[in-house]
Amino acid sequence: MSLPAGSTIGIIGGGQLGRMLAMASARLGYRTVVLEPQPDCPAAQVANRQITAAYDDTAALAELAAVSAVVTYEFENVPVMAASALAVTVPVYPPARALEVAQDRVAEKKFLNGIGIPTADFCPVDNDDELTAALKKFDGSGILKTRRMGYDGKGQRVFRNMETGGFAGTCEAMGNVPLILESFVAFEREISVIAARGIDGSLAAYDPAENVHRDGILHSSTLPARIGSETAAAAQAAAAEILAALDYVGVIGIEFFVLADGALLANEIAPRVHNSGHWTEAACIVSQFEQHIRAVAGLPLGNPGRHFDCVMENLIGDDILRVPALLAEPDLMLHLYGKAEARPGRKMGHFTRMSRRR
């Protein structure tokens, strides 16, 4: 049964993704309340209400549950215990199980491998001796990452053709937290699929985007991706398998490496709307944000069809100074996030250039 118009949707997290979810909710006739510790966050500028508290604040979570018909979230580092506690009294989508999988890179890769989706080779690392052994296994090269909390290139160290040994102090420098060493992948390009699953199990997948990262942060997403139709179908099929295995409700973003023969290795999953899907608000009738609200509200999923070729590009830090020139361009949609201060590495907005579909 779908939520009636006027119902309130709770959103944990008040960043730009929460902002765009609140905007999509309003278009569908829903009210929104945001739980976010930062006052006047981007989402609060367009939501009906903000609860200003930590994500694990017991009283705030109880308040959010009391005023919401359903609760969702905009980022994958929501405390699992908070999502589980909320789910006792109010539906929470995506489910807490998706958070458990996505929050730990080892758990994530084991989950993906367990349902038949290949990934890069990996080794859990808890100390310098284990790092030495893992690097030996991967011929002295690999990417060392924190298992939890890393994003946009944070919490990573790259090793290239190094002799195995002499890494004393590496784990301490990384914070003495659980780590994972991932092998390098000889990939031709990176793509991502944005897909959705409804409460009734219905599925909708957008065309894969080809992504370019700079300094660990997504720079651009281009449609169509330079991949064959079989590779595109395989990526969408893998997304469907992941959604079903998690009994998922909502939108998910899944990143893949594309190998020379068109085969895919899953890189990571994000149980939320995703930066590489921002193009959908310009090139599709139903954006990823509306699709997510449709899913969690029990509404029919929308058509994910793409009407334009396009390139979405993030505005990071001082890129915000480009806004006047961008607004002078034809066939361009601009979206700013309402952040007052531009800082290096901070996402201030994005734009999508559209062209006739080939």
N, C-alpha and C positions, 0 to 999 in steps of 0.2 A: 504494500500500500504506500502510495507516495505522500510526501509531506504536503499539507494544504498550504496555499499561499498565506503569507503572514507569519509562518513558523520561523523560529529562530535557529540558525545554524551556528554552533560554536566552532571557533577556529583557534587552535593552539599555535602561537607564533604570529608576530606582527610585522614581518618584513614585506618585501615587495610581492612575494608569492601569496601571502595572506591578503595583501591589498587587492590583488587581481581576483582572488577568490571571492572577496567581499563584493567587488564590483559585479562579478558574474551572478552572485546570489541576488543582488538587488534587481538585476534585469529579469530574473525569474520570479520576483515577488517575495523574496525571503529577506528577513532581517538577520543581522550578524552581530555576534559578540566575540571579541578577541581577547585571549589571555596572553599577555606579554608584559615582561617587567619594565621595558623601556617606555616612558611616557611619550605620548604623541608620536607613536611609531607610524610607519607608512600605512599599515592596514587600518589603524585607528582613525586616520583622516577620512576614510570612506565608510567605515563600519558604523553601526548604530551605537555601539558601546564598547568600551575597553575595561577589562579587569586588569589592573596594574599589579602584578604579582609574579613570583617565580613560577616556573612550569611545574614544580613539584610541591607547591604550597597547598596543603590539605584543604584549608578553608576556601581558597580560591577555586580549587578543582570542584569542591562541593557546590559552590555558587555557580560555576559554569554548567555543571550537570543539571542544576535546578532550573536554569533559564533556557536550556537548549533542548531542541527536539532530536538533534543528532550532533555529534562532535567529529570534526576532522582536524587535520594539522597540515602545516605548510613546510615542515622540515623533518628530516629523519632522525634527529637526535632528541626528540621528545622522550623523556624518561619512560621506559616500558612500564614501570610500576604505576605511573600516572595514567597511562592509557588503559591499563588493566583495571585500575580502581574506578575510573570513569565508566568503563564498560559494564560494571555491575548495575548501574542505574540508568544509563543512556547508551544508545547505539554509538559505537566509535568505529569510523571507517577512514582509512584502511585498518584492518585488525592489528592488534598488538603483535601478533606473530610476524607480520611484515617488518615491524620495527626491530624485533629481535634478530631477524636475519640480516637486515641491512646495516645494523649498527656495528657489526663485527665482521671484518673482511674475511676472516677464516671461516666463520659460520656461513657467510654469504657464498663463498666459493664451494664449500662442501654441499650446501643446499643446491646450487646450480648443477654441480657434477652429479649429485644424487638423482636429479630428474633428467639426466642425459644431456645437459647443456655444457659443452666444454669451455674451459677458461685457460688462462695462462697457468703454467706450473707455479707452485707456491710452497713455501715452508713457513710454519709458525716459528717465531724467534722470540725467546724470552731472556737471552743473555748473550754476551759476546762470543762465547764458545759455540753456541747454536748458530750465530751469525756466520762465524768462520766455516762451520760445516755446511751451511746452506749455500754460501758463496762458492765453496768447492764443488758442490753439486751442480751449480749453474755456471761453471767455468769462470768464476770471478766477476760476474756481472749480474745486475739485478736492481730492482727498485725496493728499497726498504721503506715501509710505511707503518704508521701507527695503525693498529687494528681497529681503533675506535676514534670517532670525532674528527678525523681529517677531512678537509674539503678544499676545493680551489687550490690544490697544490700544496696545502699546508701539511706538516707532519710527514715529510718525505725526504729521503736521501738516495741519490743515484750512485751506483758503483759500476764502473766500466773497466773491464779487462784488468782487474786488480789481482795481485797475488793473494791467495787465501791466507790470511793471518795478519797480525798487527792491528787489529781493530779494537784494542782495549779502550774502553771508555765510550764506544759508540752508543751502546744502549743507554748509558747514563745521560749522554748528550741528547738523546731522543726522549728523555723524561722518565726512564725506567718503567715504561708501560709496555704491555704486550704489543709485539710487532709482527709483521709479516714481510717476508722477502718474496717478491714476485719476479719470475723470469722475464727477460725482455721478449717481446713479440715482434717478429718481422712482418709488420702489417703495412698495407698500402694506404689505408685511410681509416678513420673512425666514423662510425655512424651511431645514431640512436633512434629508437622507436618509442613513440608515445602511444600508449594503449590504455583502454579503460574496460572495466568489467562492472556490470550492474548488479544490484541485489539479486536479480533473477538469473544471473549467470550469463547474460548477454554480453557480447564482446564488440569492441570497435577499436581499430588500430589505424593510426595516421601513417602516411608515407614516411619512410625513413629519411632522416636528415643527415647530411654529411657535415661533420663538425671539425673545426680548427681551434686548437687551444694555444694560448700564449701565456707563459709563466704559470702554467697549471690552471688557468682560468679560461672558460669558454670565451672565444673571441667571436666566432660566427657559426651559423648553421645555414646550409644551402640546400635548397630543394629545386630539382631532384638531385639526389645523391648519385655519384658516378659509380653505380653498381648495376649488375644485371637483375632482371626480374626474378630469377630464382633466388638470388641472395636476398632481395627485398622480401620475398615471400617467406624465406627461412627465418629472417629476423622477426617478422610478424607472428609466425608460428611459434617461435621460442617465447615471445611475449605472452601468447595465449597459454602456453604450458605453465609459465611462471605464475600468471594470474590464477589459474585453476588450482595449482598446487598450494597456493597460499590462501585459497578461498577468499580472494581479494575483492574489495569493493572500492571503486574510485579509479583515479588515473595513476599510472606508473610510468617512470622513465627508465629505459634500459639502454646502456651503452655497450657497443660491440666494437671489436677490432675486425676489419675485413682483410683476409689474407690474399695472397696473389692469385690463388685459384678460386676466390669467391667464398671460401669457407669462412665461418664466423667463430670468434671466441668472445664470450660475454666478458665484459670488463667489470661493470657494477650495475646495481639496481638502485633506484631511488623511489621509495614508496610515497610519491607525492607528484604534484605537477612539477615540470622540469624546465630549466632554462632553455634547453634545446628545443622546446615546444612552443616558445613564445611566438614564433612565426604563425602559429595557427590562428591567432586573433586577427591577423591581417589577410591570410590566404584561404581561410576556411569559413563557412557559415557558422559552424559550431567550434569555438575555441577549446583548447584543452581545459581552460578554467570553467567554462560552462559545462563541458563534458563531465568534469569532476563533480560539480554541484548536482547535475542531473543524476549521476550515479549514486551519490550518498543520500540524495533526497528520494530515491526510488522512482525517479522519472525515466521515461524511455531514453536510451542513449541516442545522441544525434549522429547525423551522417558525417564521417570524418573526411569526406572527399575534399581535395585541394583544387582550388579554382585558378591559382596563379603559380608560376614559378617565383621563387623569392630567395632573398638572402637576409637573414636576421643577424644583426650585429649588436653586441653589448656596448654600452657607453660606460667606461670605467674611469673613475677618478676625473682628471682634467678633460676627458673626452666630452664632458658636459658643455665645454666651451664651443663645441661644434654645433650646438642646437640651432642657432639662427641660420647657419648655412644649410643644415639638413631640412629645416622647415621650408626653405626656398625650392627644394627639389620636388618634381612631380612624382606621383606613384610611390610615395613613401609614407609609412605610418610610424609616428613617434609615440613612445610611451615613457614618461618620466615617473620616478617613484616617490617624489615628494621628500627626498632627503636633503636636509639643509646644508650639509657639509660634504664637499668632495674630498676624498682621501685616496691615496694610491691604493689600487686594488679593490676599491669599493664600487659596486655596481650601482650606477646612478639612474640608469634607464636602458632602453634598447630601441632600435628602429628596425623596420622591415622594408626593404626595397622590393617592389613587385614588378613582374614583367609578364607578358603574354605567355601562357603555358605552351611549351613546345610539344 
